[in-house]
Amino acid sequence: MTQSPTILIVDDDEGHAILIRENLEAAGLSNRIRHFRDGQAILDFLFKSSPPISETFLVLLDIRMPKVDGIEVLRRIKAHPDLRRLPVIMLTTNDDSRDVVRCHELGCNVYMQKPVDYDRFSEAIRRLGKFVPLLHVPQLSPG
């Protein structure tokens, strides 16, 4: 039986986080969703609080954030032997081709640019929400 992953939204923009949550729910997702407002907060959760290894996660990660940016968060996740299998979707307004390449080199699973237009942004997240139930997400490895 496949467990629905907890969705970890990492975005300093509260409005974007709310739109993401609302549109994932509008797509029919009932997954647990947690919001982290900066890169350090997600690193603390993943590295210091010892999340339960029986739980599965899907990370939706913005790039431009305070404290620790999303590229560094991605690098640390993918460099850690117990976390590197975590699926990470870069979800950002950033369209710099160097960052797209860098994120893929570091191991992101998908790089999605957030549309600036509200309706297009909402539709993109709803489509993502329809994709999530098809994912097979591994549990965290024991440390």
C-alpha positions, 0 to 999 in steps of 0.5 A, a space after each residue: 500500500 502506498 502512503 500519501 506523502 506529507 507535502 513540505 512547502 518551503 516558501 517565504 512568501 505567505 501568499 504563495 504558500 496559501 495559494 499552493 495549499 488551496 490549489 492542491 486541496 482544490 485538485 483533490 489532495 488530502 495529504 498533510 501539508 506543512 509550511 516552512 518560511 525559510 530554508 533554515 526552518 526546513 533544515 532544522 526539521 529534517 536534520 535536527 528534529 528527526 522526522 519519523 522514518 515511517 513518514 514520506 515527504 514531498 518537498 516543494 522548495 522555493 529558491 529565493 528565501 531568507 537565512 538559507 536559500 533553496 539551492 543550498 537546502 537542495 544541496 544539503 538534502 541531496 548530500 545526506 545519505 538518509 535524505 537524498 531520496 526525498 523528492 524535491 520539486 523546485 517551485 520558484 519564480 526564478 527562471 535563471 537558466 544557470 539555476 535550472 541547470 544547478 538544481 538538476 545537477 544537485 538532484 532536484 526531481 522537477 524544476 517548475 517556474 511559478 507563473 506570475 499571473 494568478 490564474 496561471 499560477 493556480 492552474 499550475 498548482 492544480 495540475 501538480 496536485 493531480 500529479 502527486 497521487 501518482 508518485 511513489 515516494 520512498 520513506 526516509 532511510 534510518 540514520 
